[in-house]
Structure formats: C-alpha cells, structure tokens
Amino acid sequence: MSASGQTLREALFNRRMLICLFTGFSSGLPLYLLINLVPAWLKTEQIDLKAIGLFALVQLPYTWKFLWSPFIDRYALPLGRRRGWMLATQIALLASITALGAFSPGRDLWAIAYLAAAVAFFSATQDIALDAFRREILPDAELGLGNALHINAYRIAGLVPGALSLILADHLPWSSVFFITALFMLPGIAMTLLVGEPELAKEGPKTLREAVVEPFREFVQRSGWAAALTILAFIFLYKLGDSMATALSTPFYLEKGFSKTDIGLIAKNVGLWATVVGGLLGGIWMLKLGINRALWVFGVVQLVTILGFAWLASLPQPSGWDLGLVIGAEYLGVGLGTAAFVAFIARATHPPYTATQFALFTSFMAIPRTLINATTGWIVEQMGWLNFFLLCTVLAVPGMLLLLKVAPWREEAPTPAKEPPA
C-alpha cells in the first residue's frame, strides 16, 4: 500500500472519526427540527406564511451564543468542561422537543414560539460544547475530514425531522411525532457518556475575565482589526445565499403540490445519499486540496446548485424526478461547502480559547439563518419563488469574492499557535 493510501486509511478509520459522526447527528437534529418539522407543522395547521417565516427568529440563540460561551469555557460540570455541558444540554433537548407536541398551533402559537426558542437555546449551548470538544480531539491534519464527517452526520440527522417525522405525521398525532423525534437525542447522550474528556479541556481559563476578554483580544491581535473584520464578513456572507434558499424549502415543496410523504420519501432520501457522497468526497478531497482550495471549488458548486430551486419554481407541475434531482444537487453542493467552511472556522480558532472563538465564528455563520431568513416569507410574497431563488444566487457571490483575501487559492493559512502571544 502506498504512503498516501495508508495515510487516507488511517484518517478514515479511527475512533475520532466515529465520534465526529455522533457529534454531527446530535447537533443537527434539533436545528433541522426547527428548520423543517416546525414549519411543516405550522403550515399544515393553516398558519400564515409570514408567521412561519418569522419563526426563524426563535433561532436567535445560534446568533448570540458567543455571549455565554465564556461560561462554558470557564465553568465545568461534574462530567467535565466539555462532557458535562454536552450531557446537560442533550437531556434538556430531549425534554423540550417532547414538550412541543403538547401544544396546538391554532391555540398556543406564542407558547410554541417560546418553547421553540428554548430548543434553540439548548441546541446552541450544546453546539458550543460539541464544537470545542471536536476541535480539541482532532489533530490539525484531520480537521477537514473530521468536520466533513460531522457535517455529513449533521445533514443525515435532518432526515429524522425532515423525512421520518413528516411521514409519521400523516399517520400519527403530532404529540407522538415529537416524542419519537426527541428519542433520537439518545445516541448523542450515549456518546457523551462513553467518551473521555479531551486533555486540552482539562486546563481551562482560571477566571471569568480571562474567559471573556482573552479570546476576543487574541483574535484581533493575531492579524489586526482589518483582517479580523474581513474574516467575520466572510463567515457572514459565504453561506448567505444557500441559507436563504433553503429557509422555506418545506413550505415551497408543499406549495408545488408535493405531499408530506412525497417530501419524506423522495426529497429527503435523495438528500441522504447526496449528503453521504458529498461528505465523504469533500473530506477526502480536502486531504488533497487543502482547506483554501476546497472553499473555492465547493463554494462554486454550492452557488450553482441554488439555481436548481429556481428551475423547480419555474415548472408548473414538477414531477418526483424533478424534485429528487434538485434536492440531490442541493444537498451535495451545500454539504461540500459546509464541510470546507466549518474546517476553515475550526482552523481559525486558537486552542486555549476554542469554545468562545468557535462560538463567535459560528454565531456570525448563523446570522443569515436567523435575522435575514426571518424576512424570506415576506420576500417570497413580494417577488414569487422564482425571483426569490435568483436573488439567493446573487447573494452567494460576495462571499466567494472575499476568498481572495481570507483563503487565497495558492496559500494555505497557518493554524494559530498553541500558546497565546506575549
């Protein structure tokens, strides 16, 4: 076996890669419940499309999680700084997702909104701990593949609320649907109980002030204010277009005449295979391309696949094959782009401040999904689906242009040093 083949085999088949699959599944399930299942639930209960669009605001904790991430870095729970917070949030998610099914959208819309916001808060807090945990167990050489597998499992988790739960909703009451969906948090709980605490996590910040101030100061001092702001702008813009395009995907499919079972069986199962292929290929290609070039190549694929939604919107009566083609391309493109993007974010974190810096970067990543996506219902009503998806394609361009600054094709940025600067 060649040296490169042996390296690839060692990278693919180790315990760290298996852990990344579990972290991705546990992270993705609650988010996709908010993105796919809750909007479908509200749509079938005749809730107005503008109100459904505004439900994106319940995801604000994903945008603001950097505010409480220093507490996650500073204070450890009984199982450890990472595992303790992972377990606490996973149990809270199990309970709060189950509780959603006790309410009716027609009578309890505000109660559902508050509870959905609680799900988002627990999910965002879980992400702080999971992201830091994953960064601390992965060597730099495995960042691309490990994060690709994480994203792979993250998207597969979306098939539970986006496929299985939708199919069950045609046959079971919503209370049973949410209870069954919540049970899929159990694999993440089992993973948390079985893994060990990372060595880097055992020596956290000694004071709350250190946990709050030092991560931000280190990030700015590393290359200066201009470089720091450019990185944040890139993180905000790189996935803006595809995030908006998928914000109301389930209501879009329903308006095009597909049933919940159609969406579950056709769209989501095609998405599964595209996600698996995209995640594995993306991770393997990143071993050869490097993160910078992967951001360019995968970003182009991600941008082009948005046009598939525009094509589907232009069809008067799309078939199941049309839907499967568009969703397969979308999952492939977005899966590739996200894998490289999260690897870039992980590389940009400084090891002593992993949780807070990772939370800061992913908070900027989440802004389009929350604040901007809340306007998508209004935009669709003003422009129609076709023009909306064309707008999403245009909005994907600025993030690609910023690659010239943050990830030049011929350069591979260094990982921040292990020790903070003097």
Order of alpha helices (4+ residues) and beta strands (2+ residues): alpha-alpha-alpha-alpha-alpha-alpha-alpha-alpha-alpha-alpha-alpha-alpha-alpha-alpha-alpha-alpha-alpha-alpha-alpha-alpha-alpha-alpha-alpha-alpha
